[in-house]
Amino acid sequence: MLTSTRHATILRRVKETGGASVQELAEIMDVSPSTIRRDLNMLSAEGLLRRVRGGGSIEPDGIPFQEVAAKSASSKERIAKAAASLVSAGDVVVLDIGTTTALIARALRGKDITVITASIAVLDELRDDNDIELIMLGGVLRRSYHSLVGSLTEDALGQLHATISFLGTSGVQVDGTVMDSTGIEVPIKRAILASSPRTVLVADETKFPGTGILSVCQASDISTLVTSAKANPQTLESFNRAGSDVMLA
């Protein structure tokens, strides 16, 4: 079996199931486990899946939210503060789920704004802030990532209009394609894009290329990218060429 065919088979299997073991993939394709390990390492290096012990995965659910939050914590905090500076009094703000957007919520405390979100982590940051009007989107509780998901969330976004939205990502390819590794999140992210005329992508340096098997949007769909100085320079140039503002925090 050709390498490209194996890679396509691996990605299809991981997309369908959320994860697959080396042994399982080796049996499906009738190749050695060492061949599968090399394939998984190559796909991981390209940011197309997340390499885990014994196999590969596109689902981040196995990693506790607090553990994700701890990764690149200082970069995420700087990015969040820079992103929050783009919000003005009276704005209607959509905050995506994720650890960085939760930090944006913290940086927004005390502002006279409206925040729309499906993130329980954002709710925890803003529940006692009397200056912010907080609108929680409905949906099914995804406990592992402190968020609400599903068609109810997507439908609610379709009824709301914001002035600015903040989008997270699991990975950004060199050509500026914004990716995600969780199928249930992609329609919600696209609904966030459609909810406001200005979309800000927040991504720390680990998201270049990060992981992702599903395309959310292109660099041209992003008004502003807020990231760290350690982000991949070729990817930043893709955003510049697409007409996006790039803010380094």
KEKOLNU-611632 format. One line per field, with one value per residue: residue in three letters; z, y, x of N, C-alpha, C in turn. Coordinates in nm, 2 decimals, always signed. Example, Ala and Ser with C-alpha at 12.3 -4.5 7.8 and 13.67 -1.06 7.14 Angstrom:
2
base <- (ala;ser)
n.zz <- (+0.78;+0.71)
n.yy <- (-0.57;-0.22)
n.xx <- (+1.32;+1.28)
ca.zz <- (+0.78;+0.71)
ca.yy <- (-0.45;-0.11)
ca.xx <- (+1.23;+1.37)
c.zz <- (+0.78;+0.79)
c.yy <- (-0.33;+0.00)
c.xx <- (+1.32;+1.29)
This chain:
249
base <- (met;leu;thr;ser;thr;arg;his;ala;thr;ile;leu;arg;arg;val;lys;glu;thr;gly;gly;ala;ser;val;gln;glu;leu;ala;glu;ile;met;asp;val;ser;pro;ser;thr;ile;arg;arg;asp;leu;asn;met;leu;ser;ala;glu;gly;leu;leu;arg;arg;val;arg;gly;gly;gly;ser;ile;glu;pro;asp;gly;ile;pro;phe;gln;glu;val;ala;ala;lys;ser;ala;ser;ser;lys;glu;arg;ile;ala;lys;ala;ala;ala;ser;leu;val;ser;ala;gly;asp;val;val;val;leu;asp;ile;gly;thr;thr;thr;ala;leu;ile;ala;arg;ala;leu;arg;gly;lys;asp;ile;thr;val;ile;thr;ala;ser;ile;ala;val;leu;asp;glu;leu;arg;asp;asp;asn;asp;ile;glu;leu;ile;met;leu;gly;gly;val;leu;arg;arg;ser;tyr;his;ser;leu;val;gly;ser;leu;thr;glu;asp;ala;leu;gly;gln;leu;his;ala;thr;ile;ser;phe;leu;gly;thr;ser;gly;val;gln;val;asp;gly;thr;val;met;asp;ser;thr;gly;ile;glu;val;pro;ile;lys;arg;ala;ile;leu;ala;ser;ser;pro;arg;thr;val;leu;val;ala;asp;glu;thr;lys;phe;pro;gly;thr;gly;ile;leu;ser;val;cys;gln;ala;ser;asp;ile;ser;thr;leu;val;thr;ser;ala;lys;ala;asn;pro;gln;thr;leu;glu;ser;phe;asn;arg;ala;gly;ser;asp;val;met;leu;ala)
n.zz <- (+0.00;-0.09;+0.06;+0.07;+0.05;+0.28;+0.47;+0.41;+0.48;+0.75;+0.85;+0.78;+0.94;+1.20;+1.20;+1.19;+1.43;+1.63;+1.74;+1.71;+1.76;+1.72;+1.67;+1.58;+1.35;+1.20;+1.16;+1.00;+0.77;+0.71;+0.76;+0.92;+1.27;+1.32;+1.08;+1.08;+1.30;+1.21;+1.01;+1.17;+1.31;+1.10;+1.02;+1.25;+1.27;+1.05;+1.15;+1.13;+1.30;+1.64;+1.81;+2.02;+2.31;+2.19;+1.96;+1.75;+1.76;+1.71;+1.88;+2.15;+2.40;+2.59;+2.73;+3.03;+3.09;+3.25;+3.23;+2.96;+2.97;+3.12;+2.95;+2.77;+2.92;+2.99;+2.74;+2.64;+2.82;+2.77;+2.50;+2.53;+2.68;+2.49;+2.29;+2.42;+2.43;+2.20;+2.22;+2.26;+2.47;+2.48;+2.28;+2.13;+2.20;+2.09;+2.23;+2.17;+2.26;+2.48;+2.62;+2.59;+2.52;+2.75;+2.91;+2.78;+2.85;+3.13;+3.11;+3.01;+3.22;+3.39;+3.18;+2.99;+2.82;+2.61;+2.63;+2.45;+2.46;+2.45;+2.64;+2.94;+3.10;+3.04;+3.15;+3.42;+3.47;+3.44;+3.58;+3.81;+3.74;+3.73;+3.54;+3.29;+3.04;+3.01;+2.78;+2.76;+2.54;+2.43;+2.45;+2.44;+2.71;+2.72;+2.91;+2.94;+2.82;+2.92;+2.79;+2.58;+2.32;+1.99;+1.79;+1.90;+2.00;+1.77;+1.63;+1.79;+1.77;+1.51;+1.54;+1.65;+1.66;+1.65;+1.73;+1.73;+1.72;+1.88;+1.80;+1.86;+1.80;+1.70;+1.54;+1.30;+0.96;+0.74;+0.51;+0.60;+0.66;+0.89;+1.14;+1.29;+1.54;+1.63;+1.53;+1.61;+1.69;+1.47;+1.30;+1.48;+1.52;+1.26;+1.26;+1.45;+1.30;+1.11;+1.27;+1.32;+1.19;+1.23;+1.29;+1.53;+1.55;+1.79;+1.89;+2.03;+2.02;+2.00;+1.83;+1.57;+1.36;+1.52;+1.57;+1.37;+1.16;+1.02;+0.82;+0.92;+0.83;+0.61;+0.60;+0.50;+0.60;+0.84;+1.05;+1.23;+1.35;+1.66;+1.82;+1.94;+1.94;+1.88;+1.69;+1.38;+1.12;+0.84;+0.83;+0.95;+0.75;+0.55;+0.65;+0.65;+0.37;+0.30;+0.39;+0.66;+0.98;+1.18;+1.51;+1.75;+2.06)
n.yy <- (-0.12;+0.22;+0.50;+0.74;+0.65;+0.50;+0.70;+0.85;+0.66;+0.63;+0.88;+0.90;+0.69;+0.78;+1.02;+0.92;+0.78;+0.92;+0.84;+0.60;+0.29;+0.19;-0.09;-0.16;+0.00;-0.12;-0.38;-0.32;-0.23;-0.42;-0.40;-0.35;-0.27;-0.09;+0.05;+0.19;+0.35;+0.52;+0.65;+0.78;+0.95;+1.12;+1.23;+1.36;+1.55;+1.71;+1.83;+1.71;+1.53;+1.43;+1.29;+1.02;+0.81;+0.49;+0.53;+0.74;+1.05;+1.28;+1.40;+1.62;+1.56;+1.38;+1.51;+1.69;+2.00;+2.18;+2.10;+2.16;+2.43;+2.50;+2.47;+2.66;+2.89;+3.15;+3.28;+3.25;+3.42;+3.67;+3.70;+3.69;+3.93;+4.12;+4.07;+4.14;+4.41;+4.50;+4.53;+4.75;+4.97;+4.90;+4.71;+4.40;+4.09;+3.78;+3.49;+3.22;+2.87;+2.74;+2.76;+3.00;+3.19;+3.19;+3.32;+3.57;+3.65;+3.69;+3.91;+4.10;+4.18;+4.41;+4.58;+4.76;+4.58;+4.33;+3.98;+3.69;+3.34;+2.99;+2.87;+2.73;+2.79;+3.06;+3.15;+3.10;+3.29;+3.53;+3.53;+3.68;+3.94;+4.24;+4.44;+4.34;+4.21;+3.89;+3.64;+3.31;+3.05;+2.78;+2.41;+2.09;+1.96;+1.94;+1.80;+1.75;+1.96;+2.19;+2.32;+2.40;+2.23;+2.13;+2.12;+2.30;+2.50;+2.60;+2.69;+2.89;+3.08;+3.16;+3.33;+3.56;+3.87;+4.01;+4.25;+4.19;+3.90;+3.62;+3.37;+3.04;+2.78;+2.46;+2.43;+2.58;+2.59;+2.63;+2.77;+2.93;+2.82;+2.76;+2.53;+2.25;+2.00;+1.86;+1.73;+1.81;+2.07;+2.23;+2.33;+2.51;+2.69;+2.80;+2.92;+3.11;+3.27;+3.37;+3.54;+3.80;+4.10;+4.12;+3.91;+3.77;+3.58;+3.38;+3.25;+3.06;+2.99;+2.71;+2.63;+2.63;+2.41;+2.29;+2.08;+1.92;+1.82;+1.90;+2.16;+2.49;+2.77;+3.01;+3.22;+3.46;+3.50;+3.59;+3.87;+3.98;+3.84;+3.73;+3.65;+3.50;+3.61;+3.39;+3.25;+3.06;+3.21;+3.20;+3.13;+3.35;+3.54;+3.44;+3.52;+3.80;+3.84;+3.77;+3.98;+4.01;+4.16;+4.13;+4.08;+4.08;+3.94)
n.xx <- (+0.08;+0.06;+0.23;+0.08;-0.17;-0.20;-0.18;-0.41;-0.60;-0.55;-0.61;-0.88;-0.99;-0.93;-1.07;-1.33;-1.36;-1.23;-1.00;-0.73;-0.55;-0.21;-0.18;-0.44;-0.46;-0.25;-0.34;-0.57;-0.45;-0.27;+0.01;+0.33;+0.35;+0.56;+0.57;+0.33;+0.37;+0.57;+0.42;+0.23;+0.39;+0.48;+0.23;+0.16;+0.37;+0.30;+0.08;-0.17;-0.29;-0.30;-0.04;-0.05;+0.01;+0.06;-0.09;-0.29;-0.48;-0.76;-0.91;-0.93;-1.03;-0.94;-0.75;-0.74;-0.91;-0.77;-0.51;-0.46;-0.48;-0.26;-0.05;+0.18;+0.11;+0.19;+0.22;-0.04;-0.17;-0.07;-0.15;-0.42;-0.47;-0.39;-0.57;-0.81;-0.78;-0.88;-1.15;-1.42;-1.62;-1.96;-1.96;-2.07;-1.98;-1.85;-1.73;-1.54;-1.51;-1.25;-0.91;-0.76;-0.96;-1.11;-0.93;-0.93;-1.19;-1.15;-0.98;-1.15;-1.32;-1.52;-1.58;-1.81;-2.00;-2.15;-2.13;-2.13;-2.14;-2.05;-1.91;-1.83;-1.62;-1.58;-1.82;-1.76;-1.56;-1.70;-1.94;-2.00;-1.97;-2.10;-2.10;-2.09;-2.31;-2.41;-2.46;-2.56;-2.51;-2.72;-2.71;-2.55;-2.38;-2.04;-1.84;-1.56;-1.43;-1.54;-1.77;-2.05;-2.22;-2.33;-2.63;-2.82;-2.66;-2.53;-2.76;-2.86;-2.65;-2.69;-2.91;-2.82;-2.64;-2.32;-2.06;-1.79;-1.59;-1.42;-1.21;-1.09;-0.85;-0.73;-0.51;-0.30;-0.23;+0.05;-0.02;-0.22;-0.46;-0.71;-0.76;-0.94;-0.97;-1.19;-1.48;-1.75;-1.72;-1.66;-1.89;-1.99;-1.79;-1.78;-2.03;-1.98;-1.80;-1.97;-2.13;-2.05;-1.90;-1.63;-1.37;-1.15;-0.87;-0.72;-0.42;-0.17;+0.19;+0.22;+0.02;+0.10;+0.22;+0.02;-0.26;-0.51;-0.77;-0.98;-1.10;-1.17;-1.17;-1.02;-0.72;-0.80;-1.05;-1.02;-1.00;-0.81;-0.52;-0.41;-0.12;+0.19;+0.53;+0.68;+0.55;+0.51;+0.69;+0.64;+0.37;+0.26;+0.32;+0.15;-0.10;-0.06;-0.05;-0.30;-0.45;-0.51;-0.47;-0.19;-0.11;+0.13;+0.19)
ca.zz <- (+0.00;-0.10;+0.18;+0.07;+0.07;+0.42;+0.54;+0.39;+0.56;+0.89;+0.88;+0.77;+1.06;+1.32;+1.19;+1.22;+1.56;+1.73;+1.77;+1.67;+1.81;+1.63;+1.64;+1.51;+1.21;+1.14;+1.12;+0.90;+0.64;+0.69;+0.76;+1.05;+1.36;+1.30;+0.96;+1.13;+1.39;+1.12;+0.95;+1.27;+1.34;+0.99;+1.02;+1.36;+1.23;+0.96;+1.23;+1.09;+1.41;+1.77;+1.84;+2.16;+2.34;+2.13;+1.85;+1.71;+1.79;+1.67;+1.99;+2.27;+2.52;+2.69;+2.81;+3.11;+3.05;+3.33;+3.17;+2.84;+3.02;+3.17;+2.84;+2.72;+3.00;+2.99;+2.61;+2.63;+2.90;+2.69;+2.38;+2.58;+2.71;+2.37;+2.22;+2.50;+2.40;+2.07;+2.25;+2.31;+2.54;+2.40;+2.19;+2.16;+2.18;+2.09;+2.27;+2.14;+2.38;+2.48;+2.74;+2.57;+2.52;+2.89;+2.96;+2.73;+2.94;+3.25;+3.08;+2.98;+3.34;+3.42;+3.07;+2.96;+2.70;+2.61;+2.59;+2.41;+2.46;+2.49;+2.72;+3.08;+3.16;+3.03;+3.25;+3.55;+3.48;+3.43;+3.64;+3.91;+3.69;+3.70;+3.43;+3.16;+3.02;+2.97;+2.72;+2.74;+2.43;+2.48;+2.39;+2.51;+2.79;+2.69;+3.04;+2.94;+2.77;+2.98;+2.69;+2.53;+2.18;+1.92;+1.70;+1.97;+2.01;+1.63;+1.59;+1.87;+1.71;+1.39;+1.57;+1.72;+1.58;+1.74;+1.66;+1.72;+1.77;+1.91;+1.76;+1.90;+1.70;+1.74;+1.46;+1.18;+0.86;+0.69;+0.41;+0.67;+0.69;+1.03;+1.15;+1.42;+1.56;+1.69;+1.44;+1.66;+1.71;+1.34;+1.26;+1.58;+1.48;+1.14;+1.30;+1.51;+1.19;+1.05;+1.36;+1.33;+1.08;+1.26;+1.37;+1.58;+1.58;+1.90;+1.88;+2.08;+1.92;+1.98;+1.73;+1.44;+1.30;+1.61;+1.52;+1.30;+1.04;+0.96;+0.79;+0.97;+0.75;+0.56;+0.66;+0.44;+0.68;+0.98;+1.05;+1.31;+1.42;+1.78;+1.85;+2.00;+1.85;+1.85;+1.59;+1.26;+1.04;+0.71;+0.85;+0.97;+0.62;+0.48;+0.70;+0.60;+0.23;+0.30;+0.43;+0.80;+1.07;+1.27;+1.64;+1.83;+2.21)
ca.yy <- (+0.00;+0.34;+0.58;+0.84;+0.57;+0.47;+0.83;+0.88;+0.56;+0.66;+1.01;+0.87;+0.61;+0.87;+1.12;+0.85;+0.73;+1.01;+0.79;+0.46;+0.24;+0.14;-0.23;-0.16;+0.05;-0.21;-0.49;-0.28;-0.21;-0.53;-0.36;-0.37;-0.16;+0.02;+0.14;+0.28;+0.45;+0.62;+0.72;+0.86;+1.06;+1.21;+1.30;+1.45;+1.66;+1.79;+1.89;+1.65;+1.46;+1.44;+1.16;+0.98;+0.68;+0.38;+0.56;+0.88;+1.10;+1.42;+1.45;+1.67;+1.54;+1.30;+1.60;+1.78;+2.14;+2.25;+2.07;+2.24;+2.57;+2.52;+2.47;+2.80;+2.97;+3.29;+3.33;+3.27;+3.54;+3.79;+3.70;+3.73;+4.07;+4.20;+4.05;+4.21;+4.55;+4.53;+4.54;+4.88;+4.98;+4.89;+4.60;+4.27;+4.00;+3.63;+3.42;+3.07;+2.79;+2.72;+2.82;+3.14;+3.27;+3.21;+3.43;+3.69;+3.69;+3.75;+4.05;+4.19;+4.21;+4.55;+4.66;+4.78;+4.51;+4.21;+3.87;+3.57;+3.23;+2.85;+2.83;+2.73;+2.85;+3.20;+3.18;+3.10;+3.41;+3.65;+3.51;+3.78;+4.07;+4.32;+4.54;+4.26;+4.13;+3.76;+3.55;+3.18;+2.97;+2.64;+2.30;+1.97;+1.99;+1.87;+1.82;+1.75;+2.09;+2.30;+2.39;+2.35;+2.20;+2.07;+2.20;+2.41;+2.61;+2.66;+2.76;+3.01;+3.18;+3.21;+3.43;+3.67;+3.95;+4.07;+4.34;+4.13;+3.76;+3.57;+3.23;+2.96;+2.68;+2.35;+2.43;+2.67;+2.55;+2.73;+2.85;+3.01;+2.74;+2.75;+2.39;+2.20;+1.85;+1.80;+1.76;+1.88;+2.21;+2.30;+2.41;+2.62;+2.79;+2.86;+3.01;+3.23;+3.35;+3.44;+3.62;+3.93;+4.15;+4.12;+3.79;+3.77;+3.45;+3.38;+3.12;+3.06;+2.94;+2.57;+2.60;+2.64;+2.38;+2.23;+1.97;+1.95;+1.74;+1.96;+2.30;+2.59;+2.88;+3.05;+3.34;+3.57;+3.51;+3.64;+4.02;+4.00;+3.72;+3.77;+3.54;+3.53;+3.63;+3.26;+3.18;+3.04;+3.33;+3.17;+3.13;+3.49;+3.60;+3.40;+3.61;+3.93;+3.84;+3.76;+4.11;+4.01;+4.23;+4.04;+4.14;+3.99;+3.97)
ca.xx <- (+0.00;+0.13;+0.23;-0.03;-0.30;-0.20;-0.21;-0.55;-0.68;-0.53;-0.69;-1.03;-1.02;-0.92;-1.18;-1.45;-1.36;-1.17;-0.86;-0.70;-0.43;-0.11;-0.21;-0.56;-0.43;-0.16;-0.42;-0.65;-0.38;-0.18;+0.15;+0.39;+0.33;+0.66;+0.53;+0.22;+0.43;+0.63;+0.31;+0.17;+0.48;+0.47;+0.11;+0.17;+0.46;+0.23;-0.03;-0.29;-0.34;-0.23;+0.02;-0.07;+0.08;+0.00;-0.17;-0.31;-0.61;-0.79;-1.00;-0.85;-1.11;-0.86;-0.66;-0.82;-0.90;-0.67;-0.38;-0.45;-0.47;-0.13;+0.05;+0.21;+0.02;+0.23;+0.19;-0.18;-0.22;-0.03;-0.24;-0.56;-0.47;-0.38;-0.70;-0.91;-0.77;-0.96;-1.29;-1.46;-1.74;-2.08;-1.94;-2.13;-1.86;-1.87;-1.61;-1.53;-1.46;-1.11;-0.84;-0.72;-1.08;-1.14;-0.84;-0.98;-1.30;-1.09;-0.92;-1.26;-1.40;-1.54;-1.61;-1.96;-2.01;-2.22;-2.06;-2.21;-2.05;-2.10;-1.80;-1.86;-1.50;-1.61;-1.92;-1.70;-1.49;-1.78;-2.07;-2.02;-1.94;-2.23;-2.09;-2.10;-2.43;-2.36;-2.56;-2.51;-2.58;-2.77;-2.64;-2.52;-2.26;-1.91;-1.77;-1.41;-1.38;-1.61;-1.84;-2.18;-2.20;-2.44;-2.72;-2.88;-2.56;-2.52;-2.89;-2.86;-2.56;-2.75;-3.01;-2.75;-2.55;-2.22;-1.97;-1.66;-1.59;-1.29;-1.21;-0.98;-0.81;-0.63;-0.39;-0.30;-0.14;+0.14;-0.09;-0.32;-0.59;-0.74;-0.80;-0.99;-0.95;-1.31;-1.59;-1.87;-1.69;-1.64;-2.00;-2.01;-1.68;-1.82;-2.14;-1.91;-1.75;-2.08;-2.20;-2.00;-1.82;-1.49;-1.33;-1.01;-0.82;-0.62;-0.35;-0.03;+0.29;+0.20;-0.08;+0.16;+0.09;-0.07;-0.32;-0.63;-0.80;-1.10;-1.08;-1.27;-1.17;-0.89;-0.67;-0.88;-1.17;-0.98;-0.97;-0.69;-0.46;-0.33;-0.04;+0.31;+0.64;+0.74;+0.47;+0.58;+0.69;+0.58;+0.23;+0.22;+0.32;+0.03;-0.21;-0.04;-0.08;-0.45;-0.51;-0.53;-0.38;-0.12;-0.07;+0.22;+0.18)
c.zz <- (+0.00;+0.03;+0.18;+0.09;+0.22;+0.50;+0.53;+0.47;+0.71;+0.93;+0.88;+0.90;+1.18;+1.32;+1.23;+1.36;+1.67;+1.77;+1.73;+1.72;+1.69;+1.58;+1.55;+1.36;+1.13;+1.08;+1.00;+0.76;+0.61;+0.67;+0.90;+1.14;+1.35;+1.18;+1.00;+1.22;+1.31;+1.05;+1.04;+1.30;+1.23;+0.99;+1.14;+1.33;+1.14;+1.03;+1.19;+1.19;+1.53;+1.80;+1.99;+2.18;+2.28;+2.01;+1.81;+1.74;+1.73;+1.78;+2.11;+2.40;+2.63;+2.77;+2.90;+3.07;+3.13;+3.28;+3.04;+2.87;+3.06;+3.06;+2.78;+2.79;+2.99;+2.85;+2.59;+2.71;+2.83;+2.57;+2.42;+2.61;+2.59;+2.29;+2.29;+2.47;+2.28;+2.10;+2.31;+2.39;+2.45;+2.30;+2.23;+2.11;+2.19;+2.13;+2.25;+2.27;+2.37;+2.60;+2.72;+2.57;+2.67;+2.95;+2.91;+2.82;+3.07;+3.23;+3.04;+3.10;+3.36;+3.31;+3.04;+2.83;+2.72;+2.56;+2.56;+2.40;+2.49;+2.58;+2.87;+3.16;+3.15;+3.14;+3.39;+3.57;+3.50;+3.51;+3.75;+3.87;+3.65;+3.58;+3.29;+3.15;+2.95;+2.91;+2.69;+2.63;+2.48;+2.41;+2.49;+2.59;+2.76;+2.81;+3.03;+2.89;+2.81;+2.88;+2.65;+2.38;+2.12;+1.84;+1.77;+1.98;+1.88;+1.60;+1.67;+1.82;+1.59;+1.41;+1.63;+1.63;+1.67;+1.66;+1.64;+1.78;+1.79;+1.89;+1.81;+1.79;+1.76;+1.66;+1.34;+1.08;+0.80;+0.59;+0.47;+0.69;+0.84;+1.05;+1.29;+1.42;+1.61;+1.60;+1.49;+1.68;+1.58;+1.30;+1.35;+1.55;+1.36;+1.17;+1.37;+1.41;+1.13;+1.14;+1.37;+1.21;+1.10;+1.35;+1.40;+1.61;+1.69;+1.90;+1.93;+1.99;+1.90;+1.88;+1.59;+1.42;+1.40;+1.55;+1.45;+1.18;+0.96;+0.94;+0.85;+0.87;+0.69;+0.62;+0.62;+0.52;+0.81;+0.97;+1.11;+1.37;+1.54;+1.82;+1.92;+1.90;+1.81;+1.74;+1.46;+1.16;+0.90;+0.72;+0.87;+0.84;+0.54;+0.53;+0.65;+0.45;+0.21;+0.34;+0.58;+0.88;+1.16;+1.40;+1.72;+1.98;+2.28)
c.yy <- (+0.12;+0.42;+0.68;+0.77;+0.54;+0.59;+0.86;+0.79;+0.59;+0.78;+0.98;+0.79;+0.70;+0.97;+1.05;+0.82;+0.82;+0.97;+0.65;+0.42;+0.20;+0.00;-0.23;-0.11;-0.05;-0.33;-0.45;-0.27;-0.32;-0.49;-0.37;-0.25;-0.05;+0.11;+0.24;+0.38;+0.56;+0.71;+0.82;+0.98;+1.16;+1.29;+1.40;+1.57;+1.76;+1.86;+1.83;+1.57;+1.47;+1.30;+1.14;+0.85;+0.57;+0.40;+0.70;+0.92;+1.24;+1.48;+1.50;+1.63;+1.46;+1.38;+1.69;+1.92;+2.21;+2.22;+2.14;+2.38;+2.60;+2.52;+2.61;+2.90;+3.12;+3.35;+3.35;+3.39;+3.67;+3.81;+3.75;+3.88;+4.16;+4.19;+4.13;+4.36;+4.59;+4.55;+4.68;+4.87;+4.98;+4.77;+4.48;+4.17;+3.86;+3.57;+3.27;+3.00;+2.78;+2.79;+2.96;+3.23;+3.29;+3.32;+3.57;+3.74;+3.75;+3.89;+4.15;+4.23;+4.36;+4.63;+4.65;+4.72;+4.40;+4.09;+3.75;+3.45;+3.10;+2.79;+2.84;+2.80;+3.00;+3.24;+3.19;+3.23;+3.53;+3.64;+3.62;+3.92;+4.15;+4.41;+4.47;+4.19;+4.00;+3.68;+3.41;+3.11;+2.83;+2.54;+2.19;+1.99;+1.89;+1.89;+1.83;+1.88;+2.21;+2.38;+2.32;+2.34;+2.15;+2.17;+2.32;+2.53;+2.68;+2.74;+2.89;+3.12;+3.24;+3.32;+3.56;+3.74;+4.03;+4.17;+4.29;+3.99;+3.71;+3.42;+3.16;+2.86;+2.58;+2.36;+2.53;+2.63;+2.66;+2.82;+2.94;+2.95;+2.72;+2.61;+2.36;+2.05;+1.78;+1.84;+1.83;+2.03;+2.29;+2.38;+2.53;+2.73;+2.87;+2.96;+3.13;+3.33;+3.44;+3.54;+3.76;+3.97;+4.14;+4.00;+3.80;+3.63;+3.46;+3.25;+3.14;+2.99;+2.79;+2.53;+2.61;+2.52;+2.33;+2.11;+2.01;+1.87;+1.80;+2.11;+2.39;+2.70;+2.91;+3.18;+3.46;+3.60;+3.57;+3.79;+4.04;+3.87;+3.78;+3.64;+3.59;+3.55;+3.50;+3.19;+3.16;+3.16;+3.32;+3.18;+3.28;+3.57;+3.57;+3.49;+3.75;+3.94;+3.84;+3.88;+4.11;+4.09;+4.12;+4.12;+4.04;+4.04;+3.92)
c.xx <- (+0.09;+0.12;+0.11;-0.16;-0.31;-0.24;-0.35;-0.64;-0.67;-0.62;-0.84;-1.07;-1.03;-1.03;-1.31;-1.47;-1.31;-1.03;-0.85;-0.56;-0.34;-0.15;-0.34;-0.53;-0.34;-0.24;-0.51;-0.58;-0.28;-0.04;+0.20;+0.36;+0.44;+0.63;+0.42;+0.28;+0.50;+0.53;+0.25;+0.26;+0.48;+0.35;+0.10;+0.25;+0.39;+0.11;-0.17;-0.36;-0.25;-0.17;+0.00;-0.01;+0.00;-0.08;-0.18;-0.46;-0.63;-0.87;-0.91;-0.92;-1.03;-0.77;-0.75;-0.80;-0.79;-0.53;-0.36;-0.42;-0.32;-0.02;+0.06;+0.13;+0.06;+0.20;+0.04;-0.23;-0.19;-0.12;-0.38;-0.57;-0.47;-0.51;-0.81;-0.90;-0.84;-1.10;-1.32;-1.59;-1.86;-2.07;-2.02;-2.02;-1.90;-1.73;-1.63;-1.50;-1.31;-1.04;-0.80;-0.84;-1.13;-1.06;-0.88;-1.10;-1.25;-1.04;-1.03;-1.34;-1.40;-1.58;-1.76;-1.99;-2.11;-2.14;-2.15;-2.11;-2.12;-1.99;-1.83;-1.74;-1.52;-1.71;-1.85;-1.62;-1.58;-1.91;-2.10;-1.99;-2.06;-2.22;-2.11;-2.24;-2.38;-2.48;-2.50;-2.59;-2.62;-2.68;-2.62;-2.38;-2.15;-1.82;-1.62;-1.35;-1.46;-1.69;-1.97;-2.17;-2.33;-2.52;-2.78;-2.78;-2.54;-2.64;-2.90;-2.77;-2.62;-2.86;-2.95;-2.65;-2.45;-2.14;-1.83;-1.66;-1.44;-1.29;-1.08;-0.95;-0.72;-0.51;-0.41;-0.19;-0.06;+0.07;-0.20;-0.45;-0.60;-0.81;-0.87;-0.98;-1.08;-1.43;-1.71;-1.85;-1.69;-1.77;-2.03;-1.91;-1.72;-1.94;-2.08;-1.86;-1.86;-2.16;-2.16;-1.91;-1.67;-1.46;-1.18;-0.98;-0.71;-0.55;-0.20;+0.06;+0.28;+0.10;-0.03;+0.26;-0.01;-0.13;-0.45;-0.65;-0.91;-1.07;-1.20;-1.28;-1.03;-0.85;-0.75;-1.01;-1.15;-0.94;-0.84;-0.65;-0.38;-0.25;+0.09;+0.42;+0.71;+0.66;+0.55;+0.58;+0.63;+0.43;+0.18;+0.22;+0.20;-0.09;-0.19;-0.08;-0.23;-0.52;-0.55;-0.43;-0.32;-0.07;+0.01;+0.22;+0.30)
